[in-house]
Amino acid sequence: MLSSTLKEQLLQLEKKLLEPEIRLSKDELSNLLADSFFEFGSSGKVLYKDENIGEMSLSIVQMKLSDFEIHPMSEEIVLTTYRIYNEMKNEHSLRSSIWKLIDGR
């Protein structure tokens, strides 16, 4: 079983990515996201860190995270799953992220 410390650390990283001041900062996003990062946006568009980091920062909304869980995939990789509530659109969505330990981070 993974430690509660790891779960709390990943929860804080996920919450950080929802903060408007982080989403508006290319430097902060660049520090938090792996070079190989990509995501499927709600529009269905695939966004890549190296091509679309400016577009990622444009999606500023009020969101609350709940039902956070972690699922080990290996010693260095963890899948996180959670629910997001978008307060502006009054919508719930299920989300997931893969976190990988790279160079101690």
N, C-alpha and C positions, 0 to 999 in steps of 0.2 A: 504494500500500500504506500502511496506517495505521501510525503509529509504535508501537514497542514500549512507549514511555512511556504512550501512551493505553491500550494493552491492559493494562498493569500498573495504571494508575490505576483503570480500570473493574473489574478483578479485585479490587482492594482494596476498592472500594465494595460489590461483591457480597458479599465475605467479611464486611464490616462488618455488612451486613444480616442475616447469620446469627448474629452474636454475641448471646448472651442479654441482656447489659446494654443493647445497642442496642434489641433487640426489646421490652424492658420499658419503654423510655423514649419516651413520646409526643413529647417535644421532639426527641429524636434522629431518630425516624422522620419527624417533620414536616419537619425540616431536610433529610433525605436524599431524601424522596419529593416528586415534583412535585404541585402542587395537583390536577392532573387524573389522578393515579395511580389505577389499579384493578388488581386481580389476580384470577385464577381460583384459588381455594383447592383443596386436594386433595379436598375434599368436593364440589367442583363449584360451591360458592357463590361469587358475585362479591362481592369486598370493595372498597369505595371509601374513599379516604383520608379524605374529609370526613365519612363516615358510620360507618366501621368501624375507625378507627385503634386503638381499645382492643382490639378483637377480634384484630387482627393481632399485637399484642404478647403474646397468650396462648399462641401456638404456639411454646413454647420446647422445642427438641430439640437433640440433638448431631448436627451435619451436617458433612460434608466435601465440599468442592467440587473437581472435577477436570475435565479435558478442556475448559478454558475457551478460547473463541475469540470474536473480534469480527468483525462483518460491517457494512461501511459502507452506510448507506441514503441519506445525503446528507452535506453538509459538517457538519451539526450533529446528525445522528441516527445512532446505532450500535445494531445488534442484537447482543446477547451471547447465546451459547449455551454450555451447560455441563451437567455431570452432578452430581447431588447424591447422596451416600450418607447415609441416615438411620441412624445407629448404633443408635438405640433400637429401631427397627422392623426393622433389617436389610434395608432396601429401597433400591433405586437408582431415580432418576427423572431424566428429561431436563427441563431448564428453559431458559427464555429470558427476556430482559428487553430493553426498548427504553430507551436512555438518550438524552436530548436536552440539548444545551447551551442553557441559559437564563440570560441575564444574566451570562455568564462563568462559570457554575457548571454 
